[in-house]
Amino acid sequence: MEHNVHVGIDIGTTNITTTILDLKEKAVPRCQSVPNKRVPTGESYAYAQDPHAIEQSVDSLLSRIDKPIGSISITGQVHGIVYYDAGGKAVSPLYTWLDQRAMVPVGGKTSQDALFEETGFLLPSGYGLLAHYANRRLGTVPENSVGFCGILEYIANRLTGSTCTRSDPSCLGTYGAFDPVSSEFDPAVLQEVFGTSGHRFLEASQPFAIAGHTAQGIPVTFPVGDNQAGFFGMVSQWESSALISLGTSGQISLFSQSPACPDSMELRPFLGQGYLHVGATLTAGKAYETLQKFLMSVYQAAQVSITDEEVFDLMKLAAVASTGGEPLVVDTRLTGTRRDPSVRGSIRNIGLDNFTLGNLVGSTVDGIIGELEAFRSDAADVFSSVSRIVATGSSVRKNQLFSESLNRVFDMPVGIAQVDDGAGFGSALIGAVATGDIDIDASRTVVHGMLGT
């Protein structure tokens, strides 16, 4: 008899990906992806996607799976919202985490500033509660909507045919004004955001809980945020490992039982097992890409025909061939920090002999990693038990300069998670735990066995 597989669905901003976890196999799980496109709304401040198209893509990806499915679990982009009607169907675009409607002045004041003045909570643009507050002030809440949720909850509800009432705390925290310890939203913020509209909103589900079943009887778990799903899917030794993600931006996640989190980091709930202390930078791969664009402009000025990929290759070769000498010091905070957006990058310690391409590339990579390493002193209590780095992201998988810098800057072993979608893998693993196919301890053994991390 054919055995079941567990499916993780990662609804990203760029792609929608399914990861198929077969617990009887030892190989890295297989993934399939389709694009998730931005759609025009006629609003210059909007960054929207089509929830109906996303639902169709999910259905199409699931239809390609040729084995019995034991569970479906969803993760992916958070913060954004979609409005739904009494039948649970979307009546608005998905306003994603990149949407800027909260920064549009209404009566001379942005919604972000107005909410802060009324409640004392300064929510980042794109957070769900702030997006709804902005829509109320702009008069753009759909008349036939009865509530809103994130795209993860929306797809879970479409799969199960249920009404959106609960979600995992890892998702709820991304709406803003959510206490990860009590698992409750600030009541004053909810009152200000919703007013007398009577819209429904979400409450916290239990970890590893089943939200409902598909028409075919497949269990669907409550969705989980991509950071938590990624940590669950790529880290087997929670207490002694730091997960570092290097994409456009950078992020370091540390597991702790303690809710005492440094001001420079964010406290996030972790599946009822404790918390993640998360430090984020605004540029990582983007800083490296900025250097590449500068070099491309030099070649273009010299009328030399060269591709982007060839420039990236030259950068790696130059850094590897560099003979060292007095190092450059590159500050890669090109767009500031979450605490101080006004900070900008710099290049220091330039001498007569060290301003070379190889030194510039290598020092830029060290600057990117150094931004993340700076959280070590802020989280000294938690970091004292960390003895290894688990790294993920296209930058670290494709470019050995990043893994070498991680090893050098943090001075500890680095394991690279060789999986196309760590969050999707973690989501599938959550489904396996939720259905009782394995327990939490066994899931950590699966991570170590399949990924070696």
PyMOL commands that set and color helices and strands:
alter all, ss='L'
color gray80, all
select helices_A, chain A and resi 51-63+101-103+111-119+128-138+151-160+169-175+187-194+226-234+285-301+308-321+357-373+375-378+380-383+394-398+400-410+422-434+440-451
alter helices_A, ss='H'
color red, helices_A
select strands_A, chain A and resi 5-11+15-21+30-35+38-39+48-49+69-76+82-84+94-95+105-106+109-110+147-149+166-167+178-179+184-185+203-204+210-213+219-221+241-246+250-256+266-269+275-281+329-331+346-348+388-392+414-416
alter strands_A, ss='S'
color yellow, strands_A
deselect
rebuild
show_as cartoon
